[in-house]
Each structure stands twice: as structure tokens, then as C-alpha cells.
Amino acid sequence: MSRWQPPPMNDQQPAGAKKLIVDEQVVRKMLQVNPALRKGRTTFQVKKAIERGDGLTREDSRTATSEAPRTFGQADARDVAPRSDAQELVETIDFFVRGKADKLKAGLDEIDARRRQLDAEEAQVRAKHCDQLISFFSLLDDGAVALNGKKALAKHSDFLAKVGLTSSTLLERINRTRK
């Protein structure tokens, strides 16, 4: 077992290079999936190694894993071709992007559920106000509403539109409820 080593303090990047930032939760998950990548390092040290662009496996770690006891169905390190740095980079990026895509999907699903809930609440509020309008107009004189209803509602067309009605549809619904 390797001794704990403090993280290196040399974080210098070449001029003009963008600094890569890796989410520590992704590194934790990656180390849960493949604990051999830890090689005696802390999660923070592995994170910094990824951000510096260091490879996650070294030659000494391959020999250490081949000496570890094998379980049934586990391939020997000599049976598996060594992975290139490019393959490791692709797998690491795939893992990171899949994690972010899953979080994005979960966030969008949550927003969509809230949006549907708000739409249902909005429909209830509109229906409530529509019913209140109809019940109020049903209390008024039939003849007066029939003669002057459209004229009286003309200046309230914006409100009626918000409720989802026009003066004509409101008067038709009032007539249906009276019959």
C-alpha cells in the first residue's frame, strides 16, 4: 500500500492553455467505479491530476493490478491490451458528459413538472373567474343583458381575453345556463 502524499503544488499551465476544471463529484463516482485509478491518492489529488492532463494509469499501477487476486471471470492484465491515453481520455470525457447530461435531464424534467403544475393552476384560476362572471351575469335582467351586454363588456375585452372569453362567448354561455 502506498503512503499518502500531499498534492503537488505545481499548477502552472503553458501560456495560452485553457485550464480544465473537473467536478469533484464526477471524480468520486469515477473512483467508485474503478478504485484502481486512485493508486493511493486522495480524491483531490486525482482531480488535480486530471485537470493537469496527467494520465490516470501508470506502468507501475498495471503491474500492481496484475498481482492482485483474481476473481472468477476477471481477465488477467496480460490478456487485455493496454489502453492508450486517448482511450482513457475518451472514456473519462464520456463519463463526465454522461453525468452532466443526466443532471441536465433531471433538472429539465423537474422544471417541466413544475410548468405542468403551474399550467393546471392557471387553468383553474381562469375557470374560476369565468364561472364567477357567468354567475354574476345570470343574476342580472335577461332583457338588459341581451340588449346592452356586448356594449357594456366592450371596454373589458382585455380581461375577458385573459379569462379565455369574448363578449359573444360569455353571453352565449350565460344564455345556456339560464335555460
C-alpha positions, 0 to 999 in steps of 0.5 A: 500500500502506498503512503499518502502524499500531499498534492503537488503544488505545481499548477502552472499551465503553458501560456495560452492553455485553457485550464480544465476544471473537473467536478469533484463529484464526477471524480468520486463516482469515477473512483467508485467505479474503478478504485484502481485509478486512485493508486493511493491518492486522495480524491483531490489529488486525482482531480488535480491530476486530471485537470493537469492532463496527467494520465490516470494509469501508470506502468507501475499501477498495471503491474500492481493490478496484475498481482492482485487476486483474481476473481472468477471471470476477471481477465488477467492484465496480460490478456487485455491490451493496454489502453492508450491515453486517448482511450482513457481520455475518451472514456473519462470525457464520456463519463463526465458528459454522461453525468452532466447530461443526466443532471441536465435531464433531471433538472429539465424534467423537474422544471417541466413538472413544475410548468405542468403544475403551474399550467393546471393552476392557471387553468383553474384560476381562469375557470374560476373567474369565468364561472364567477362572471357567468354567475354574476351575469345570470343574476342580472335582467335577461332583457338588459343583458341581451340588449346592452351586454356586448356594449357594456363588456366592450371596454373589458375585452382585455380581461375577458381575453385573459379569462379565455372569453369574448363578449359573444362567448360569455353571453352565449354561455350565460344564455345556456345556463339560464335555460 
